[in-house]
Amino acid sequence: MNSIDRISLRLFCLSFLLLSLPASKIFASGAELTNIVVKNDGQDLFIDLTIQGVFTNEMEKALLSGIPVSFTFIVILYKVNDFWFDKKVASTTTSHKIQYDALKKDYRVTRSWEKTGPLMVKNFNKAGLLMSQIAGLKIIPLNKLNKGDHYQLRVKSELNETEFPFAGFPWEFETDWYTINFIY
């Protein structure tokens, strides 16, 4: 067997091994959505949630070196149809971004769903808490929903890849889709 054949065989074996591993083992991060609550105020439907297991020591070091990090949260509301495809009723995408300012020694947290603008905090734990929580994200006005109908809310979060033009960072994450079924 010549050297080109051996290289080809090794590349084939390596490719087979990588493709046979589940993606969750390759990019496992431990990130998960928790405390998902669907609520309303009589006029609109809202969601609260928390993402856990996102911030690692490597991510904190990257932030301190000036690399911004942002998460995207995807929320989709479907009307469940028993004998047909579910119908998408509403969807929203929102993002949280954190960046460290070495001159001011503070973290700038921007949450796109809030109209207050960036929040400045000195403590990484406080900044991480702000990045990890959504409270009162509006999904849809209640008058767009039908009383007694079955709905399903699907929620997911991921690292916003526009901040990182190349893959392979040790803190890459993408949560599973989480679903909440309810009758309005």
C-alpha positions as CSV (number, residue, x, y, z in Angstrom):
1,M,0.0,0.0,0.0
2,N,1.6,3.3,-1.0
3,S,1.6,6.4,1.1
4,I,-1.3,8.1,-0.7
5,D,-3.5,5.1,0.0
6,R,-2.5,5.1,3.7
7,I,-3.3,8.8,4.0
8,S,-6.7,8.3,2.2
9,L,-7.5,5.3,4.5
10,R,-6.6,7.4,7.6
11,L,-8.7,10.3,6.5
12,F,-11.6,8.0,5.8
13,C,-11.4,6.4,9.2
14,L,-11.1,9.8,10.9
15,S,-14.1,11.1,9.0
16,F,-16.1,8.0,9.8
17,L,-15.3,8.3,13.5
18,L,-16.2,12.0,13.7
19,L,-19.5,11.5,11.8
20,S,-20.4,8.5,14.0
21,L,-20.1,10.6,17.2
22,P,-23.3,12.4,18.2
23,A,-23.0,16.2,17.8
24,S,-23.9,16.7,21.4
25,K,-20.6,14.9,22.4
26,I,-18.5,17.1,20.1
27,F,-20.0,20.4,21.1
28,A,-21.3,19.6,24.6
29,S,-21.5,22.7,26.8
30,G,-24.0,21.8,29.5
31,A,-26.1,24.9,28.6
32,E,-29.8,24.5,29.3
33,L,-32.9,26.6,29.6
34,T,-34.6,26.5,33.0
35,N,-37.4,28.3,34.9
36,I,-39.4,28.7,31.7
37,V,-42.7,30.4,32.6
38,V,-45.5,31.5,30.2
39,K,-47.7,34.2,31.7
40,N,-50.0,37.0,30.6
41,D,-51.2,40.3,31.9
42,G,-54.7,40.2,30.5
43,Q,-53.5,41.8,27.2
44,D,-50.3,40.1,26.1
45,L,-48.6,36.7,26.4
46,F,-45.1,36.8,27.9
47,I,-42.2,34.4,28.7
48,D,-39.6,34.3,31.5
49,L,-36.6,32.0,31.3
50,T,-33.1,31.4,32.6
51,I,-30.2,29.9,30.8
52,Q,-27.7,27.9,32.9
53,G,-24.3,26.3,32.3
54,V,-23.1,28.9,29.7
55,F,-20.3,30.8,31.3
56,T,-17.0,28.9,31.6
57,N,-13.6,30.1,32.8
58,E,-12.5,30.2,29.2
59,M,-15.4,32.5,28.2
60,E,-14.7,34.8,31.2
61,K,-11.0,35.0,30.1
62,A,-12.1,35.8,26.5
63,L,-14.4,38.6,27.8
64,L,-11.6,40.1,29.8
65,S,-9.4,40.2,26.7
66,G,-12.1,42.2,24.9
67,I,-14.0,39.6,22.9
68,P,-17.7,40.3,23.0
69,V,-20.1,37.4,23.5
70,S,-23.8,37.3,22.6
71,F,-26.5,34.8,22.9
72,T,-29.6,34.5,20.7
73,F,-32.9,33.3,22.1
74,I,-35.5,32.0,19.7
75,V,-39.2,31.7,20.7
76,I,-41.8,30.3,18.4
77,L,-45.5,29.9,19.3
78,Y,-47.6,27.3,17.4
79,K,-51.3,26.5,17.4
80,V,-51.4,22.7,17.8
81,N,-53.6,20.9,15.3
82,D,-54.4,17.3,16.2
83,F,-54.8,15.9,12.7
84,W,-52.8,18.4,10.7
85,F,-49.6,20.3,10.8
86,D,-49.2,22.8,13.6
87,K,-49.5,26.4,12.6
88,K,-46.9,29.0,13.5
89,V,-48.8,31.9,15.2
90,A,-45.9,34.1,16.4
91,S,-42.1,34.1,16.7
92,T,-39.5,36.4,18.2
93,T,-35.7,36.4,18.4
94,T,-33.9,38.4,20.9
95,S,-30.2,38.6,21.9
96,H,-28.1,39.5,24.9
97,K,-24.6,40.8,24.4
98,I,-21.8,41.3,26.9
99,Q,-18.5,43.2,26.4
100,Y,-15.8,44.1,28.9
101,D,-14.4,47.6,28.9
102,A,-10.8,47.3,30.3
103,L,-10.4,51.1,30.7
104,K,-13.5,51.5,32.8
105,K,-13.3,48.0,34.3
106,D,-16.9,47.2,33.8
107,Y,-19.2,45.0,31.8
108,R,-21.6,46.4,29.3
109,V,-24.7,44.2,28.9
110,T,-27.2,44.9,26.1
111,R,-30.5,43.0,26.0
112,S,-32.3,43.7,22.7
113,W,-35.8,43.2,24.1
114,E,-35.3,46.0,26.7
115,K,-35.7,49.6,25.7
116,T,-33.5,50.9,28.5
117,G,-30.2,50.6,26.6
118,P,-27.0,49.0,27.8
119,L,-26.5,48.2,31.5
120,M,-23.1,48.8,33.0
121,V,-22.0,46.6,35.9
122,K,-18.6,46.1,37.6
123,N,-19.1,42.5,38.8
124,F,-18.9,39.5,36.4
125,N,-21.4,37.5,38.4
126,K,-24.0,40.3,38.1
127,A,-23.3,40.7,34.4
128,G,-23.6,36.9,33.9
129,L,-27.0,37.0,35.7
130,L,-28.2,39.8,33.5
131,M,-27.1,37.8,30.4
132,S,-28.7,34.6,31.6
133,Q,-32.3,35.9,32.4
134,I,-35.2,37.1,30.4
135,A,-38.2,38.4,32.3
136,G,-41.3,39.6,30.5
137,L,-40.5,39.0,26.9
138,K,-43.6,39.8,24.9
139,I,-44.7,37.0,22.5
140,I,-48.1,38.0,21.2
141,P,-51.3,40.0,22.1
142,L,-53.9,37.7,23.6
143,N,-56.6,38.9,21.2
144,K,-54.6,37.0,18.5
145,L,-55.2,33.7,20.4
146,N,-58.5,31.7,20.5
147,K,-59.9,30.7,23.9
148,G,-59.8,27.0,24.5
149,D,-57.2,26.3,21.7
150,H,-54.1,24.2,22.3
151,Y,-50.8,26.1,21.9
152,Q,-47.2,25.1,22.1
153,L,-44.3,27.4,22.8
154,R,-40.8,26.3,21.6
155,V,-37.7,28.0,23.0
156,K,-34.0,27.6,22.2
157,S,-30.8,29.5,22.8
158,E,-27.4,29.6,21.1
159,L,-24.2,31.4,20.9
160,N,-24.4,34.1,18.3
161,E,-21.9,33.1,15.7
162,T,-21.6,36.5,14.2
163,E,-19.3,37.4,17.0
164,F,-17.0,34.5,16.0
165,P,-16.4,34.1,12.3
166,F,-14.7,30.8,12.9
167,A,-15.9,27.7,14.9
168,G,-14.3,25.6,17.5
169,F,-14.3,27.8,20.6
170,P,-14.4,25.8,23.8
171,W,-17.6,27.5,25.0
172,E,-19.7,26.9,21.9
173,F,-23.3,26.1,22.8
174,E,-26.7,25.5,21.5
175,T,-29.5,24.3,23.8
176,D,-32.1,21.8,22.9
177,W,-35.6,23.0,21.9
178,Y,-37.8,23.2,25.0
179,T,-41.5,23.0,24.6
180,I,-44.4,24.2,26.8
181,N,-47.9,23.1,25.9
182,F,-50.9,25.1,27.2
183,I,-54.5,25.8,26.5
184,Y,-55.5,29.4,26.4
